Amino acid sequence: MDFIFAQNHPSVFEKKGDPYNLIRLGWGFDIQLKHQIINFNVTVNNLPNVAYFDYLLTLKDVGIYNTGRNISVNLKIPFGLKR
């Protein structure tokens, strides 16, 4: 969980900003099939889908928010080369 506090004292290249909270959630496991290990992961960023501006975001001036909810599914099947 990220707690971002209000930016009330910006530097030269920053602007004032409102506070926001971001929640990340992830889950994964490994499966072994014979001699092969398979890794599976699911990750969710910005779970409550908060609309927010990062303080240093250059697109803030044109009203474009940062990325909303993002769900990633990852499947890894490593392989090795034998000599």
C-alpha atoms as an extended CHARMM CRD file, in Angstrom:
* protein
*
        83  EXT
         1         1  MET       CA              0.0000000000        0.0000000000        0.0000000000  PROA      1               0.0000000000
         2         2  ASP       CA              1.3290000000        3.4410000000       -0.9080000000  PROA      2               0.0000000000
         3         3  PHE       CA              0.2280000000        6.4730000000        1.0880000000  PROA      3               0.0000000000
         4         4  ILE       CA              0.9280000000        9.6530000000       -0.8730000000  PROA      4               0.0000000000
         5         5  PHE       CA              0.4610000000       12.8100000000        1.1660000000  PROA      5               0.0000000000
         6         6  ALA       CA             -0.5930000000       16.2170000000       -0.1400000000  PROA      6               0.0000000000
         7         7  GLN       CA              2.1420000000       18.2120000000       -1.8580000000  PROA      7               0.0000000000
         8         8  ASN       CA              1.7760000000       21.6370000000       -0.2880000000  PROA      8               0.0000000000
         9         9  HSD       CA              5.3450000000       22.9190000000       -0.7340000000  PROA      9               0.0000000000
        10        10  PRO       CA              6.3110000000       22.1440000000       -4.3470000000  PROA      10              0.0000000000
        11        11  SER       CA              9.7110000000       22.8870000000       -5.8340000000  PROA      11              0.0000000000
        12        12  VAL       CA             10.2500000000       24.8270000000       -9.0540000000  PROA      12              0.0000000000
        13        13  PHE       CA              9.1880000000       22.0130000000      -11.4160000000  PROA      13              0.0000000000
        14        14  GLU       CA              6.3880000000       20.5740000000       -9.2630000000  PROA      14              0.0000000000
        15        15  LYS       CA              2.8050000000       21.6180000000       -8.6290000000  PROA      15              0.0000000000
        16        16  LYS       CA              0.5800000000       21.2500000000       -5.6020000000  PROA      16              0.0000000000
        17        17  GLY       CA             -1.1860000000       17.9060000000       -5.3980000000  PROA      17              0.0000000000
        18        18  ASP       CA             -3.9080000000       16.1140000000       -3.4760000000  PROA      18              0.0000000000
        19        19  PRO       CA             -3.2230000000       13.0370000000       -1.3170000000  PROA      19              0.0000000000
        20        20  TYR       CA             -4.0840000000        9.5320000000       -2.5670000000  PROA      20              0.0000000000
        21        21  ASN       CA             -3.6270000000        5.8800000000       -1.5750000000  PROA      21              0.0000000000
        22        22  LEU       CA             -2.6800000000        3.0680000000       -3.9300000000  PROA      22              0.0000000000
        23        23  ILE       CA             -3.1510000000       -0.6240000000       -3.1620000000  PROA      23              0.0000000000
        24        24  ARG       CA             -1.1700000000       -3.4130000000       -4.8440000000  PROA      24              0.0000000000
        25        25  LEU       CA             -2.1090000000       -7.0560000000       -4.5070000000  PROA      25              0.0000000000
        26        26  GLY       CA             -0.2450000000      -10.0720000000       -5.8500000000  PROA      26              0.0000000000
        27        27  TRP       CA             -0.4020000000      -13.8390000000       -5.6630000000  PROA      27              0.0000000000
        28        28  GLY       CA              1.6840000000      -16.5960000000       -7.2080000000  PROA      28              0.0000000000
        29        29  PHE       CA              2.7660000000      -20.2010000000       -6.9920000000  PROA      29              0.0000000000
        30        30  ASP       CA              5.1420000000      -22.7390000000       -8.5480000000  PROA      30              0.0000000000
        31        31  ILE       CA              4.1900000000      -26.1000000000      -10.0400000000  PROA      31              0.0000000000
        32        32  GLN       CA              6.6710000000      -28.8680000000      -10.7390000000  PROA      32              0.0000000000
        33        33  LEU       CA              5.7930000000      -31.2310000000      -13.5850000000  PROA      33              0.0000000000
        34        34  LYS       CA              8.4020000000      -33.9950000000      -13.7120000000  PROA      34              0.0000000000
        35        35  HSD       CA             11.6550000000      -32.0040000000      -14.0290000000  PROA      35              0.0000000000
        36        36  GLN       CA             10.0810000000      -28.7240000000      -15.1700000000  PROA      36              0.0000000000
        37        37  ILE       CA              9.0800000000      -25.9000000000      -12.8010000000  PROA      37              0.0000000000
        38        38  ILE       CA              6.2740000000      -23.5840000000      -13.9440000000  PROA      38              0.0000000000
        39        39  ASN       CA              5.7410000000      -20.2440000000      -12.1840000000  PROA      39              0.0000000000
        40        40  PHE       CA              2.3400000000      -18.4700000000      -12.2470000000  PROA      40              0.0000000000
        41        41  ASN       CA              1.6650000000      -14.9550000000      -10.8420000000  PROA      41              0.0000000000
        42        42  VAL       CA             -1.2760000000      -12.5290000000      -10.8230000000  PROA      42              0.0000000000
        43        43  THR       CA             -0.7170000000       -8.8870000000       -9.7990000000  PROA      43              0.0000000000
        44        44  VAL       CA             -3.1860000000       -6.0160000000       -9.4810000000  PROA      44              0.0000000000
        45        45  ASN       CA             -1.9230000000       -2.4240000000       -9.2130000000  PROA      45              0.0000000000
        46        46  ASN       CA             -4.2090000000        0.4390000000       -8.1200000000  PROA      46              0.0000000000
        47        47  LEU       CA             -6.8640000000       -2.0150000000       -6.9280000000  PROA      47              0.0000000000
        48        48  PRO       CA             -9.5880000000        0.5820000000       -6.0850000000  PROA      48              0.0000000000
        49        49  ASN       CA             -8.9520000000        2.3140000000       -9.4700000000  PROA      49              0.0000000000
        50        50  VAL       CA             -8.0710000000        5.7090000000       -7.9450000000  PROA      50              0.0000000000
        51        51  ALA       CA             -7.7580000000        8.6010000000      -10.4130000000  PROA      51              0.0000000000
        52        52  TYR       CA             -4.6110000000       10.4900000000       -9.3990000000  PROA      52              0.0000000000
        53        53  PHE       CA             -1.8650000000       12.7820000000      -10.6770000000  PROA      53              0.0000000000
        54        54  ASP       CA              1.7170000000       12.0090000000       -9.7640000000  PROA      54              0.0000000000
        55        55  TYR       CA              3.3870000000       15.1960000000       -8.5450000000  PROA      55              0.0000000000
        56        56  LEU       CA              6.0810000000       15.1070000000      -11.2240000000  PROA      56              0.0000000000
        57        57  LEU       CA              3.8110000000       13.9540000000      -14.0660000000  PROA      57              0.0000000000
        58        58  THR       CA              4.2110000000       16.2620000000      -17.0650000000  PROA      58              0.0000000000
        59        59  LEU       CA              0.7550000000       15.3280000000      -18.4040000000  PROA      59              0.0000000000
        60        60  LYS       CA             -0.9220000000       16.8260000000      -15.3180000000  PROA      60              0.0000000000
        61        61  ASP       CA             -1.1190000000       20.1970000000      -17.1000000000  PROA      61              0.0000000000
        62        62  VAL       CA             -3.3380000000       18.7370000000      -19.8480000000  PROA      62              0.0000000000
        63        63  GLY       CA             -5.5490000000       16.7670000000      -17.4220000000  PROA      63              0.0000000000
        64        64  ILE       CA             -4.3270000000       13.2170000000      -18.1400000000  PROA      64              0.0000000000
        65        65  TYR       CA             -4.2970000000       11.0110000000      -15.0250000000  PROA      65              0.0000000000
        66        66  ASN       CA             -1.8210000000        8.2400000000      -14.2050000000  PROA      66              0.0000000000
        67        67  THR       CA             -2.6510000000        4.6470000000      -15.0990000000  PROA      67              0.0000000000
        68        68  GLY       CA             -5.7870000000        3.2500000000      -13.4840000000  PROA      68              0.0000000000
        69        69  ARG       CA             -6.2570000000       -0.3450000000      -12.3780000000  PROA      69              0.0000000000
        70        70  ASN       CA             -3.7740000000       -2.6870000000      -14.0060000000  PROA      70              0.0000000000
        71        71  ILE       CA             -4.0550000000       -6.4920000000      -13.8730000000  PROA      71              0.0000000000
        72        72  SER       CA             -1.0660000000       -8.6070000000      -14.9150000000  PROA      72              0.0000000000
        73        73  VAL       CA             -0.9360000000      -12.3670000000      -15.4080000000  PROA      73              0.0000000000
        74        74  ASN       CA              2.5230000000      -13.8890000000      -15.6770000000  PROA      74              0.0000000000
        75        75  LEU       CA              3.4180000000      -17.4560000000      -16.6520000000  PROA      75              0.0000000000
        76        76  LYS       CA              7.1130000000      -18.4360000000      -16.6230000000  PROA      76              0.0000000000
        77        77  ILE       CA              8.3680000000      -21.6930000000      -18.0450000000  PROA      77              0.0000000000
        78        78  PRO       CA             12.1690000000      -21.5940000000      -17.7840000000  PROA      78              0.0000000000
        79        79  PHE       CA             14.2630000000      -23.7900000000      -19.9840000000  PROA      79              0.0000000000
        80        80  GLY       CA             17.9410000000      -24.6080000000      -20.0360000000  PROA      80              0.0000000000
        81        81  LEU       CA             20.3830000000      -25.4950000000      -22.7420000000  PROA      81              0.0000000000
        82        82  LYS       CA             22.4100000000      -28.6640000000      -22.2540000000  PROA      82              0.0000000000
        83        83  ARG       CA             25.8350000000      -29.2620000000      -23.7440000000  PROA      83              0.0000000000
